Amino acid sequence: MAPLAGVLAAGNRAMAKTSEYTPATAALFDDLVPKYFAQDEFAVISGGADVGKAFAALPFDHLIFTGATAIGRHILHAAADNLTPVTLELGGKSPVILGASADIARATERVTLGKMMNAGQICLAPDYLLVPSANEAQVVDGIKAAASAMYPTLLANADYTSVVNDRHHQRLTDWIADARAKGATVEVVNPANEDFGAANSRKMPLHIVRDATDDMIVMQEEIFGPVLPIRRYDGIDDAIAQVNRRDRPLALYYFGTDDTERRRVMDRTISGGVTLDDVIFHVSMEDLPFGGSGPSGMGAYHGIDGFRTFSHARAVYEQSKLDVAKLAGLKPPYGAAAAKTIARMMGG
């Protein structure tokens, strides 16, 4: 709903297709929207994948999609048939680089907060953590301490949510098993030693995946859940190389006080946005454009950028009463005036 402010501010009418994975939220919008908007101002459409496919094929003036990269490709194909301009807010594997100068206690607390918010089901959630080899154990201890302080219990804790559905819970479970089978050490942060297997719940504690390697699914796909792979690096150029051999992420996060190193990370990586010494929070700055790059999305919105994205800057020129074409020598037969105009335009 956030881009809707820019959509309406730019003078548009709008239609929105809600997610079939969140039926309660969709039902709420079905109830609320007609109370405040006429049907031809803002209409909400509910339904499954077949409805989404038909929706994306409509000849809109502009189409914006928020969701997974794989679905974004289908949206782009559907829009192409109508030459509809598209804004895609996707996701990807947003890395966190802890510089050697980072305050580990503060950094791990902020990363843990961002990772466990909505149980990791945020497009900007930290997806994997790059740490100096010498600091890995301290970083893991910091994450465990922060998670235990914020969520001393999980199953009955209203501050911590569940994985959205059974399919995604099973997906995450399978990915954790894949990491273990390929040599990872998985540390589960379960401060109260609760029995999640016996619970009739999709709540999942934070899983820290150490020794994560590229052949593990958790290092290949966007996680979108409370699973945090940790990778070591030796020197900041190694960390940068690890980021750059993957698709461009929606966000990149850097912690550290070394201005030269920070600048090097910013200059030698590409991402949709950046938050320094924290995670996620650049999305809340309405004066900053928000969007992805390549596989993490295209286009941007928020503030004036949203107004520009969701409107068309139509150029209008009104000719004066003077015969400008003749004065500029652009009306045949051509002669000295045309030569002077050409020379002036070429800087001669």
C-alpha positions in Angstrom: 0.0 0.0 0.0 2.9 2.4 0.5 3.3 3.3 -3.2 -0.4 4.2 -3.3 0.3 7.6 -1.9 2.5 8.4 -4.8 0.0 6.8 -7.2 -2.9 8.9 -6.0 -0.8 12.1 -5.5 0.1 11.9 -9.2 -3.6 12.0 -10.1 -4.2 8.4 -11.0 -6.9 5.9 -10.3 -5.6 2.5 -9.0 -6.3 -1.2 -8.8 -4.6 -3.5 -6.4 -4.3 -7.3 -6.4 -3.8 -8.6 -2.9 -1.7 -11.6 -2.0 -3.5 -15.0 -1.8 -1.0 -15.9 1.0 -2.5 -13.3 3.4 -6.2 -13.9 3.1 -7.0 -12.1 6.4 -5.3 -8.9 5.2 -7.0 -9.2 1.8 -10.4 -9.5 3.5 -9.6 -6.4 5.6 -8.9 -4.4 2.4 -12.0 -5.8 0.7 -14.0 -4.4 3.7 -12.2 -1.1 4.2 -11.4 0.2 0.7 -15.1 0.6 -0.5 -15.8 2.7 2.6 -13.3 5.4 1.6 -12.9 5.1 -2.2 -15.3 4.9 -5.2 -14.9 1.8 -7.3 -13.5 3.9 -10.1 -11.0 5.5 -7.8 -9.4 2.6 -6.1 -10.5 -1.0 -6.5 -9.0 -4.1 -4.7 -9.0 -7.4 -6.4 -8.6 -10.7 -4.5 -7.8 -14.2 -5.8 -5.1 -16.7 -6.6 -2.4 -17.1 -9.2 -4.9 -17.2 -12.1 -6.4 -13.9 -11.0 -2.9 -12.4 -10.6 -1.9 -13.6 -14.1 -5.0 -12.0 -15.7 -4.4 -8.8 -13.6 -0.8 -8.4 -14.8 -2.0 -8.8 -18.5 -4.3 -5.7 -18.3 -3.3 -2.7 -20.3 -2.4 -0.4 -17.4 -0.6 2.9 -17.7 1.8 1.7 -15.1 2.2 -1.6 -13.1 4.0 -2.0 -9.8 4.7 -5.4 -8.2 6.1 -6.3 -4.8 7.2 -9.9 -4.3 9.6 -12.6 -5.3 12.1 -12.2 -8.2 10.8 -15.3 -10.0 7.2 -13.9 -10.0 8.6 -10.5 -11.0 9.9 -12.1 -14.3 6.4 -13.3 -15.1 5.0 -9.9 -14.3 7.5 -8.2 -16.7 6.7 -10.7 -19.5 2.9 -10.0 -19.1 3.4 -6.3 -19.1 5.6 -6.4 -22.2 2.7 -7.5 -24.3 1.0 -4.1 -23.6 4.3 -2.1 -23.4 3.2 -1.2 -19.9 5.9 0.5 -17.8 6.7 -1.5 -14.7 8.2 -0.9 -11.3 9.4 -4.1 -9.6 10.2 -4.2 -5.9 11.6 -7.6 -5.5 14.2 -8.8 -3.0 17.2 -11.0 -3.1 20.1 -11.8 -0.8 20.8 -8.5 1.1 24.2 -8.8 2.7 25.5 -7.4 5.9 29.2 -6.6 6.1 30.7 -6.2 9.5 33.9 -4.2 9.1 36.9 -4.8 11.3 36.1 -1.5 13.1 32.5 -2.4 13.8 31.1 -2.2 17.4 30.2 -5.9 17.5 27.7 -5.6 20.4 25.8 -2.8 18.7 26.0 -4.3 15.2 24.8 -7.8 16.2 21.9 -6.3 18.2 20.8 -4.3 15.1 21.2 -7.2 12.7 19.2 -9.5 15.1 16.4 -7.0 15.4 16.2 -6.7 11.6 16.4 -10.4 11.0 13.8 -11.4 13.6 11.3 -8.6 12.7 8.3 -10.3 11.3 10.3 -13.6 11.6 12.5 -12.5 8.8 9.6 -12.1 6.4 10.6 -8.7 5.1 12.1 -8.1 1.6 14.9 -6.0 3.2 15.7 -8.4 6.0 19.5 -9.2 6.4 19.9 -12.3 4.3 23.5 -13.3 5.2 26.3 -11.9 7.3 29.9 -11.4 6.3 32.3 -11.2 9.3 36.1 -10.9 9.7 37.5 -14.4 10.3 38.9 -13.5 13.7 35.5 -12.1 14.9 33.1 -14.9 14.0 32.7 -16.5 17.5 32.2 -13.1 19.1 29.6 -12.2 16.4 27.7 -15.4 17.0 27.7 -14.8 20.7 26.4 -11.3 20.2 23.5 -12.5 18.0 22.5 -15.1 20.5 22.6 -12.6 23.4 20.5 -10.1 21.4 17.9 -12.6 20.3 17.6 -14.0 23.8 17.2 -10.5 25.3 14.5 -9.4 22.8 12.7 -12.8 22.7 13.3 -14.7 26.0 10.4 -17.0 24.9 8.9 -17.6 21.5 5.9 -19.9 21.3 3.6 -17.9 23.5 5.3 -14.5 22.8 3.0 -12.1 21.0 6.0 -10.0 20.0 7.2 -12.8 17.7 5.2 -13.9 14.7 4.9 -17.2 12.8 6.0 -18.2 9.4 3.2 -17.3 7.1 2.1 -20.8 6.0 2.9 -24.5 6.1 4.6 -24.4 2.7 7.1 -21.8 3.6 7.7 -23.4 7.0 8.5 -26.6 5.3 10.7 -24.8 2.7 12.8 -23.2 5.5 13.0 -26.6 7.4 14.2 -28.3 4.2 16.8 -25.6 3.6 18.2 -25.9 7.1 18.4 -29.7 6.6 20.2 -29.1 3.3 22.8 -26.9 5.0 23.4 -29.4 7.7 23.8 -32.2 5.2 26.4 -30.2 3.3 28.6 -29.5 6.4 27.1 -26.4 8.1 26.9 -26.0 11.9 23.4 -24.8 12.7 22.9 -23.1 16.1 19.3 -22.7 17.2 18.6 -19.7 19.5 16.0 -21.1 21.8 16.5 -19.3 25.2 13.6 -21.1 27.0 14.3 -24.5 25.5 10.8 -24.7 24.1 9.6 -27.8 22.2 8.8 -26.4 18.7 8.3 -29.9 17.3 5.4 -30.6 19.7 3.8 -27.2 19.2 0.8 -26.7 16.9 2.5 -23.6 15.6 4.6 -22.4 12.6 6.8 -20.3 14.9 10.5 -20.9 14.1 13.4 -19.8 16.3 16.4 -18.1 14.8 18.8 -20.5 13.1 22.4 -19.3 12.7 24.1 -21.2 9.9 27.9 -21.3 10.3 30.3 -22.5 7.7 27.8 -21.6 5.0 29.0 -22.5 1.5 27.8 -21.6 -2.0 26.4 -25.0 -2.7 23.9 -24.6 0.1 20.4 -23.4 -0.8 20.5 -20.8 2.0 23.3 -19.1 0.0 21.6 -19.4 -3.3 18.0 -18.2 -2.7 16.4 -15.4 -0.7 15.6 -16.8 2.7 12.6 -14.8 3.9 12.6 -16.4 7.3 14.5 -16.6 10.6 17.6 -18.2 9.2 20.9 -16.3 9.1 24.0 -17.7 7.3 27.3 -16.4 8.4 30.4 -16.3 6.2 33.9 -15.4 7.0 36.1 -13.0 5.0 39.8 -12.1 5.0 40.2 -8.4 4.0 37.4 -6.1 2.8 38.1 -6.9 -0.8 37.2 -10.5 -0.1 33.9 -9.4 1.4 33.2 -7.2 -1.6 34.0 -10.0 -4.0 31.6 -12.3 -2.1 28.8 -9.7 -2.6 29.6 -9.1 -6.2 29.5 -12.7 -7.4 25.8 -12.8 -6.5 22.9 -11.0 -8.0 22.5 -7.3 -7.1 20.6 -7.2 -3.8 17.7 -4.9 -2.8 19.8 -3.6 0.1 23.4 -3.6 1.4 24.3 -3.0 5.0 27.7 -2.0 6.4 28.8 -1.5 10.0 32.1 0.2 10.8 33.9 3.4 11.6 36.6 3.2 9.0 35.6 5.9 6.5 38.0 4.6 3.8 36.7 1.1 4.0 33.1 2.3 4.1 33.7 4.3 0.9 35.3 1.3 -0.8 32.3 -0.9 0.0 29.9 1.8 -1.4 32.0 2.4 -4.5 32.6 -1.2 -5.4 29.2 -2.8 -4.9 25.8 -2.2 -6.5 22.5 -2.5 -4.6 19.1 -1.0 -4.6 19.8 1.0 -1.4 22.2 1.1 1.6 21.9 1.5 5.3 25.0 2.3 7.2 25.4 1.1 10.9 21.9 -0.4 10.9 19.6 -2.4 8.7 16.3 -1.9 6.8 15.8 1.7 7.9 16.5 3.4 4.6 13.1 2.3 3.6 11.5 4.6 6.2 13.1 7.7 4.7 10.5 9.1 2.4 13.0 11.6 1.0 15.1 8.8 -0.4 14.2 6.8 -3.5 13.3 3.2 -2.7 13.9 0.5 -5.3 16.0 -2.4 -6.5 18.6 -3.0 -9.2 18.5 -5.8 -11.7 17.2 -9.0 -10.2 16.2 -7.1 -7.0 13.9 -4.8 -9.0 13.6 -1.7 -11.2 12.3 1.7 -10.8 11.9 3.7 -7.5 9.2 5.4 -5.4 8.8 7.4 -2.2 8.3 11.1 -2.0 9.0 13.1 -5.2 10.5 10.0 -6.8 7.1 8.2 -6.4 5.3 11.2 -8.0 7.7 11.1 -10.9 7.4 7.3 -11.3 3.7 7.3 -11.3 3.1 10.2 -13.6 4.1 11.1 -17.2 6.1 14.2 -17.8 4.5 15.3 -21.0 6.5 18.0 -22.8 4.4 20.9 -24.3 6.0 23.5 -26.5 4.1 26.5 -27.9 5.8 28.3 -30.8 6.1 32.1 -30.7 4.8 34.4 -33.4 8.3 34.8 -34.8 9.3 32.5 -37.7 12.0 30.8 -35.7 12.8 28.3 -38.4 13.6 31.1 -40.8 15.6 33.1 -38.2 17.7 30.0 -37.5 18.3 29.2 -41.1 16.3 26.0 -40.9 14.0 26.8 -43.8 15.2 26.1 -47.3 16.8 27.3 -49.4 19.7 27.0 -47.0 22.5 29.5 -46.9 24.7 31.6 -44.6 22.2 31.6 -41.7 22.0 27.8 -41.7 25.8 27.5 -41.8 26.0 29.9 -38.8 23.4 27.8 -36.9 25.3 24.6 -37.6 28.6 26.1 -36.5 27.0 27.5 -33.3 25.5 24.1 -32.5 28.8 22.4 -33.0 30.6 24.9 -30.8 32.5 26.5 -33.7 
